[in-house]
C-alpha cells in the first residue's frame, strides 16, 4: 500500500523507525511542533498539504498523526481515504492507548506532561522554559488585544480569559528505545523549580505503530472517506467522527 503520512515532528524519531520497517511504502511530511497553538492556521496548513500530496502522487491512503488538537483538524477533508487516531492530542498516543491515558490523566487533564521528543522539539528547539504563559504571544488573538488595548492590558485580559489550572505534579512519559540523554532530567528541573513533583510514566509506541501500519480498527482510529470531513463529539471515547459536508453524520 502506498501511504502519505502527515505528522507533527514531535513524533519524528519513533515514526522514522516505524516507517523504516513498515510493510507499506510511506512518504512522510513533518509539520513543526507547536503549530497547534494557532488552530486555524494549522488547519489551513494541513488542508493545503493534503491537497498538494494527493494531486502530486497517487496514494491509496492518507494518515494524519494528529488528534483533534484544539480543533485544528476539524473540517479537514481528503480526496483519498484518510486515517487519524481517535484522541484529543498526542498525549494518548505517547501513552500507547486511550485506556492508558485515561488511567493516568482522567481527573487531571490539565497536568503538564512531557516526552523526550516533546522536550526536544518544544523546550530545546523553541527555547521555552517551564513557564508556558508566554505562549500567548504565538496567538493572533493576543496580538489583536495588544493592538487594541496595549500590551499590559492585553496580558491582563488574556490571563483573565485563560486562567491556568495547575496540578501539584507533572508527568514525564518514557518511551522505550527513544529516550535521549538529559531530557528527563531537564524537564524534572523545570517542574521542580515550580514546586511540582515529577511523576514518571511508562509510555509506548504501540498506538503509533498501529497508526502507521494498521490495522485501523474503528474504536481506535477514525476513517474519513472521500466526500466526508472530520467532525468532533468532544467525548473521551470516539472524540472525532466523519461527517458529510452538510454536517450530517453518515
Secondary structure by P-SEA (a helix, b strand, c coil): cbbbbbbcccaaaaaaaaaaccccbbbbbbbbccccccaaaaaaaaaaaaaaaaaaccccbbbbccccccccccccccccbbbbcccccccccccccaaaaaaccccccccccccaaaaaaccccccccccccccccccaaaaaaaacccaaaaaaaaaaacccccccbbbbbbbccccccaaaaaaaaaaaaacbbbbbbbbbaaaaaaaaccccccccbbbbcccbbbbbcccccccbbbbccccccc
